[in-house]
Amino acid sequence: MRDTRPYFEDIPSLKLPDEMVELAEHILETKTGHFDPAQFEDRYETAVVEMLRQKQAGLPPTIRARKIESRYTRYGESFSADC
């Protein structure tokens, strides 16, 4: 394993206010959880494997339109028809 000091030696030491340190510790404590890789689907890997299987079978590549999910609606859609 490589020594980590060379990677961090250019970062200056900072004296942060105690309140900021406590807030950061609180965030880390409350947001830290167990990561189960079995529950994670690597969509990129799945797509690459599927592409390779199609290529091995001699099929032309399938190009799928990617659905982009948006958190935003159009301005006009934000008003109901009753207004």
DSSP file (Angstrom, degrees, kcal/mol; ACC not computed):
  #  RESIDUE AA STRUCTURE BP1 BP2  ACC     N-H-->O    O-->H-N    N-H-->O    O-->H-N    TCO  KAPPA ALPHA  PHI   PSI    X-CA   Y-CA   Z-CA
    1    1 A M              0   0    0      0, 0.0     2,-0.1     0, 0.0     3,-0.0   0.000 360.0 360.0 360.0 141.9    0.0    0.0    0.0
    2    2 A R        -     0   0    0      1,-0.1     2,-0.3     2,-0.0     0, 0.0  -0.422 360.0-103.5 -79.2 152.8    1.3    3.5   -0.8
    3    3 A D        -     0   0    0      1,-0.1     4,-0.3    -2,-0.1    -1,-0.1  -0.584  24.9-152.1 -72.4 133.0    2.0    6.1    1.7
    4    4 A T  S >> S+     0   0    0     -2,-0.3     4,-1.1     1,-0.2     3,-1.0   0.657  76.0  86.9 -84.1 -16.1   -0.7    8.7    1.8
    5    5 A R  H >> S+     0   0    0      1,-0.3     4,-1.4     2,-0.2     3,-0.8   0.880  82.8  56.1 -55.7 -44.1    1.4   11.6    3.0
    6    6 A P  H 34 S+     0   0    0      0, 0.0     4,-0.3     0, 0.0    -1,-0.3   0.820 105.7  53.8 -60.3 -27.4    2.5   12.7   -0.5
    7    7 A Y  H <4 S+     0   0    0     -3,-1.0    -2,-0.2    -4,-0.3     3,-0.1   0.799 119.2  31.6 -75.7 -27.4   -1.1   13.1   -1.6
    8    8 A F  H X< S+     0   0    0     -4,-1.1     3,-1.4    -3,-0.8    -1,-0.2   0.429  89.3  95.4-110.4  -1.2   -2.1   15.3    1.3
    9    9 A E  T 3< S+     0   0    0     -4,-1.4    -1,-0.1     1,-0.3    -2,-0.1   0.771  83.3  55.4 -67.0 -24.6    1.1   17.3    2.0
   10   10 A D  T 3  S+     0   0    0     -4,-0.3    -1,-0.3    -3,-0.1    -2,-0.1   0.587  86.1  94.7 -83.0  -9.2    0.0   20.2   -0.2
   11   11 A I  S <  S-     0   0    0     -3,-1.4     3,-0.1     1,-0.0     2,-0.0  -0.726  77.4-131.5 -85.5 120.6   -3.2   20.7    1.8
   12   12 A P        -     0   0    0      0, 0.0     2,-0.3     0, 0.0    -2,-0.1  -0.349  21.6-106.7 -71.1 151.4   -2.8   23.3    4.4
   13   13 A S        -     0   0    0     -2,-0.0     2,-0.4     2,-0.0     0, 0.0  -0.603  39.1-158.9 -74.6 135.3   -3.8   22.6    8.0
   14   14 A L        -     0   0    0     -2,-0.3     2,-0.8    -3,-0.1    -3,-0.0  -0.915  17.3-142.1-119.1 144.2   -7.0   24.6    8.9
   15   15 A K        -     0   0    0     -2,-0.4     3,-0.0     0, 0.0    -2,-0.0  -0.898  29.0-167.8-102.7 103.9   -8.3   25.6   12.2
   16   16 A L        -     0   0    0     -2,-0.8     5,-0.0     1,-0.1     2,-0.0  -0.635  29.9 -96.5 -91.9 150.1  -12.1   25.2   11.8
   17   17 A P    >>  -     0   0    0      0, 0.0     4,-1.8     0, 0.0     3,-0.7  -0.359  32.9-120.2 -61.0 143.5  -14.6   26.5   14.3
   18   18 A D  H 3> S+     0   0    0      1,-0.3     4,-2.7     2,-0.2     5,-0.2   0.841 112.5  59.7 -55.2 -35.4  -15.7   23.9   16.8
   19   19 A E  H 3> S+     0   0    0      1,-0.2     4,-2.2     2,-0.2    -1,-0.3   0.891 105.2  48.0 -62.4 -40.1  -19.3   24.3   15.6
   20   20 A M  H <> S+     0   0    0     -3,-0.7     4,-2.5     2,-0.2    -1,-0.2   0.899 111.7  49.5 -67.3 -40.4  -18.4   23.4   12.0
   21   21 A V  H  X S+     0   0    0     -4,-1.8     4,-2.5     2,-0.2    -2,-0.2   0.918 111.7  48.8 -64.5 -43.5  -16.5   20.3   13.2
   22   22 A E  H  X S+     0   0    0     -4,-2.7     4,-2.4     2,-0.2    -2,-0.2   0.896 111.4  49.9 -63.3 -40.1  -19.4   19.2   15.4
   23   23 A L  H  X S+     0   0    0     -4,-2.2     4,-2.5     2,-0.2    -2,-0.2   0.923 111.2  48.5 -63.9 -44.3  -21.8   19.7   12.5
   24   24 A A  H  X S+     0   0    0     -4,-2.5     4,-2.4     1,-0.2    -2,-0.2   0.912 112.1  49.1 -62.7 -42.7  -19.6   17.7   10.1
   25   25 A E  H  X S+     0   0    0     -4,-2.5     4,-2.5     2,-0.2    -1,-0.2   0.907 110.8  50.9 -62.9 -41.4  -19.3   14.9   12.7
   26   26 A H  H  X S+     0   0    0     -4,-2.4     4,-2.5     2,-0.2     5,-0.2   0.929 110.1  49.1 -62.2 -45.3  -23.1   14.9   13.2
   27   27 A I  H  X S+     0   0    0     -4,-2.5     4,-2.0     1,-0.2    -2,-0.2   0.929 112.8  47.7 -60.4 -45.4  -23.7   14.6    9.4
   28   28 A L  H  X S+     0   0    0     -4,-2.4     4,-1.2     1,-0.2    -1,-0.2   0.901 112.9  48.6 -63.6 -40.9  -21.2   11.7    9.1
   29   29 A E  H  < S+     0   0    0     -4,-2.5    -1,-0.2     1,-0.2    -2,-0.2   0.891 116.8  41.0 -66.8 -39.5  -22.7    9.9   12.1
   30   30 A T  H  < S+     0   0    0     -4,-2.5    -1,-0.2    -5,-0.2    -2,-0.2   0.756 119.9  42.2 -83.3 -23.6  -26.3   10.2   10.9
   31   31 A K  H  < S+     0   0    0     -4,-2.0     2,-0.3    -5,-0.2    -1,-0.2   0.539  88.1 103.3-100.6  -8.1  -25.7    9.5    7.2
   32   32 A T     <  +     0   0    0     -4,-1.2     2,-0.3    -5,-0.2    -4,-0.0  -0.578  46.5 153.2 -77.7 135.6  -23.2    6.7    7.5
   33   33 A G        -     0   0    0     -2,-0.3     2,-0.4     0, 0.0    -2,-0.0  -0.899  48.0 -76.6-149.7 178.0  -24.7    3.3    6.8
   34   34 A H        -     0   0    0     -2,-0.3     2,-0.6     2,-0.0     0, 0.0  -0.693  39.1-145.8 -84.8 131.0  -24.0   -0.2    5.6
   35   35 A F        -     0   0    0     -2,-0.4     3,-0.1     3,-0.0     5,-0.0  -0.877   9.7-165.7-100.2 120.2  -23.5   -0.5    1.9
   36   36 A D    >   -     0   0    0     -2,-0.6     3,-2.0     1,-0.1     4,-0.3  -0.896   6.5-162.6-106.3 105.5  -24.7   -3.8    0.5
   37   37 A P  G >  S+     0   0    0      0, 0.0     3,-1.4     0, 0.0    -1,-0.1   0.750  86.4  69.4 -60.9 -22.2  -23.3   -4.3   -3.0
   38   38 A A  G 3  S+     0   0    0      1,-0.3    -3,-0.0    -3,-0.1    -2,-0.0   0.771  97.8  51.5 -66.5 -23.6  -25.9   -7.0   -3.7
   39   39 A Q  G <  S+     0   0    0     -3,-2.0     2,-0.5     2,-0.0    -1,-0.3   0.440  95.4  88.1 -90.7   0.2  -28.5   -4.3   -3.7
   40   40 A F    <   -     0   0    0     -3,-1.4     2,-0.6    -4,-0.3    -5,-0.0  -0.866  61.7-158.5-103.9 126.8  -26.6   -2.1   -6.2
   41   41 A E        -     0   0    0     -2,-0.5     2,-1.3     4,-0.0     3,-0.1  -0.924  10.5-146.9-105.5 121.3  -27.2   -2.5   -9.9
   42   42 A D     >  -     0   0    0     -2,-0.6     4,-2.4     1,-0.2     5,-0.2  -0.722  15.6-173.8 -84.8  96.0  -24.3   -1.2  -12.0
   43   43 A R  H  > S+     0   0    0     -2,-1.3     4,-2.3     1,-0.2    -1,-0.2   0.824  81.4  55.7 -64.2 -31.3  -26.4   -0.1  -15.1
   44   44 A Y  H  > S+     0   0    0      2,-0.2     4,-2.4     1,-0.2    -1,-0.2   0.945 109.2  45.9 -65.3 -47.0  -23.2    0.7  -17.0
   45   45 A E  H  > S+     0   0    0      1,-0.2     4,-2.6     2,-0.2     5,-0.2   0.910 111.9  52.2 -61.9 -42.0  -21.9   -2.8  -16.5
   46   46 A T  H  X S+     0   0    0     -4,-2.4     4,-2.2     1,-0.2    -1,-0.2   0.912 110.8  47.4 -60.3 -43.1  -25.2   -4.3  -17.4
   47   47 A A  H  X S+     0   0    0     -4,-2.3     4,-2.4     2,-0.2    -1,-0.2   0.891 112.1  49.4 -67.0 -39.7  -25.4   -2.3  -20.7
   48   48 A V  H  X S+     0   0    0     -4,-2.4     4,-2.5     2,-0.2    -2,-0.2   0.922 111.5  48.7 -65.9 -43.8  -21.8   -3.2  -21.6
   49   49 A V  H  X S+     0   0    0     -4,-2.6     4,-2.3     1,-0.2    -2,-0.2   0.919 112.4  48.6 -62.2 -43.6  -22.4   -7.0  -21.0
   50   50 A E  H  X S+     0   0    0     -4,-2.2     4,-2.2    -5,-0.2    -1,-0.2   0.907 110.9  50.7 -63.0 -41.6  -25.6   -6.8  -23.1
   51   51 A M  H  X S+     0   0    0     -4,-2.4     4,-2.2     1,-0.2    -2,-0.2   0.913 110.9  48.8 -61.7 -43.2  -23.8   -5.0  -25.9
   52   52 A L  H  X S+     0   0    0     -4,-2.5     4,-2.6     2,-0.2    -2,-0.2   0.886 109.4  52.2 -65.6 -38.5  -21.0   -7.6  -25.9
   53   53 A R  H  X S+     0   0    0     -4,-2.3     4,-1.8     2,-0.2    -1,-0.2   0.919 110.8  47.7 -63.1 -42.7  -23.6  -10.5  -26.0
   54   54 A Q  H  <>S+     0   0    0     -4,-2.2     5,-2.5     2,-0.2     4,-0.3   0.901 112.0  50.1 -63.6 -40.0  -25.3   -8.9  -29.0
   55   55 A K  H ><5S+     0   0    0     -4,-2.2     3,-1.2     1,-0.2    -2,-0.2   0.913 109.6  50.2 -65.5 -42.4  -21.9   -8.4  -30.7
   56   56 A Q  H 3<5S+     0   0    0     -4,-2.6    -1,-0.2     1,-0.3    -2,-0.2   0.837 108.7  53.1 -64.1 -32.5  -21.0  -12.0  -30.1
   57   57 A A  T 3<5S-     0   0    0     -4,-1.8    -1,-0.3    -5,-0.2    -2,-0.2   0.500 116.9-116.1 -80.9  -3.3  -24.3  -13.1  -31.6
   58   58 A G  T < 5 +     0   0    0     -3,-1.2    -3,-0.2    -4,-0.3    -2,-0.1   0.657  66.4 144.6  79.4  15.5  -23.6  -11.1  -34.7
   59   59 A L      < -     0   0    0     -5,-2.5    -1,-0.3    -6,-0.2     3,-0.1  -0.560  55.8-104.5 -86.1 151.3  -26.5   -8.7  -34.1
   60   60 A P        -     0   0    0      0, 0.0    -1,-0.1     0, 0.0     2,-0.0  -0.390  50.0 -87.9 -68.8 153.7  -26.4   -5.0  -35.0
   61   61 A P        -     0   0    0      0, 0.0     2,-0.6     0, 0.0   -10,-0.1  -0.339  38.1-132.9 -64.1 141.7  -26.0   -2.7  -32.0
   62   62 A T        -     0   0    0     -3,-0.1     2,-0.7    -2,-0.0    -8,-0.0  -0.847  14.7-158.6 -97.4 125.3  -29.2   -1.6  -30.3
   63   63 A I        -     0   0    0     -2,-0.6     2,-0.4     2,-0.0     0, 0.0  -0.913  11.0-168.3-107.0 116.6  -29.4    2.1  -29.7
   64   64 A R        -     0   0    0     -2,-0.7     2,-0.4     0, 0.0    -2,-0.0  -0.849  23.5-121.0-106.2 138.3  -31.9    2.9  -27.0
   65   65 A A        -     0   0    0     -2,-0.4     2,-0.5     1,-0.1    -2,-0.0  -0.614  31.1-127.7 -73.1 131.1  -33.1    6.4  -26.2
   66   66 A R        -     0   0    0     -2,-0.4     2,-0.5     1,-0.0    -1,-0.1  -0.690  15.3-131.1 -85.1 127.8  -32.2    7.2  -22.6
   67   67 A K        -     0   0    0     -2,-0.5     2,-0.7     1,-0.0    -1,-0.0  -0.664  18.0-151.5 -79.4 124.4  -35.2    8.4  -20.6
   68   68 A I        -     0   0    0     -2,-0.5     2,-0.5     2,-0.0    -1,-0.0  -0.869   5.9-149.6-100.1 116.5  -34.2   11.6  -18.7
   69   69 A E        -     0   0    0     -2,-0.7     2,-0.4     2,-0.0    -2,-0.0  -0.734  14.8-160.7 -87.3 128.8  -36.1   12.0  -15.5
   70   70 A S        -     0   0    0     -2,-0.5    -2,-0.0     1,-0.1     0, 0.0  -0.887  23.6-157.9-113.8 140.0  -36.6   15.6  -14.6
   71   71 A R  S    S+     0   0    0     -2,-0.4     2,-0.3     2,-0.0    -1,-0.1   0.542  78.4  77.1 -84.3  -7.7  -37.5   17.0  -11.2
   72   72 A Y        -     0   0    0     -3,-0.0     2,-0.3     0, 0.0    -2,-0.1  -0.764  65.1-154.5-108.5 147.7  -38.8   20.1  -13.0
   73   73 A T        -     0   0    0     -2,-0.3     2,-0.1     1,-0.1     5,-0.1  -0.723  35.8 -88.3-109.6 166.1  -42.1   20.6  -14.8
   74   74 A R    >>  -     0   0    0     -2,-0.3     4,-0.8     1,-0.1     3,-0.5  -0.429  40.1-113.6 -70.8 151.9  -42.8   23.1  -17.5
   75   75 A Y  G >4 S+     0   0    0      1,-0.3     3,-1.1     2,-0.2     4,-0.3   0.902 116.0  48.2 -54.8 -46.8  -44.0   26.5  -16.3
   76   76 A G  G >4 S+     0   0    0      1,-0.2     3,-1.1     2,-0.2    -1,-0.3   0.806 104.9  59.8 -67.0 -29.7  -47.5   26.1  -17.8
   77   77 A E  G <4 S+     0   0    0     -3,-0.5    -1,-0.2     1,-0.2    -2,-0.2   0.653  90.0  71.7 -73.4 -14.6  -47.9   22.6  -16.3
   78   78 A S  G << S+     0   0    0     -3,-1.1     2,-0.4    -4,-0.8    -1,-0.2   0.628  88.6  72.5 -78.6 -11.2  -47.5   23.9  -12.8
   79   79 A F  S <  S-     0   0    0     -3,-1.1     2,-0.1    -4,-0.3     0, 0.0  -0.859  82.5-129.1-104.0 137.8  -50.9   25.6  -12.9
   80   80 A S    >   -     0   0    0     -2,-0.4     3,-1.0     1,-0.1    -2,-0.1  -0.371  21.8-114.7 -78.6 164.3  -54.0   23.5  -12.8
   81   81 A A  T 3  S+     0   0    0      1,-0.2    -1,-0.1     2,-0.1    -2,-0.0   0.679 110.4  67.8 -71.9 -17.5  -56.9   24.0  -15.3
   82   82 A D  T 3         0   0    0      1,-0.2    -1,-0.2     0, 0.0    -3,-0.0   0.681 360.0 360.0 -76.7 -16.1  -59.2   25.2  -12.6
   83   83 A C    <         0   0    0     -3,-1.0    -1,-0.2     0, 0.0    -2,-0.1   0.515 360.0 360.0 -62.7 360.0  -57.2   28.5  -12.0
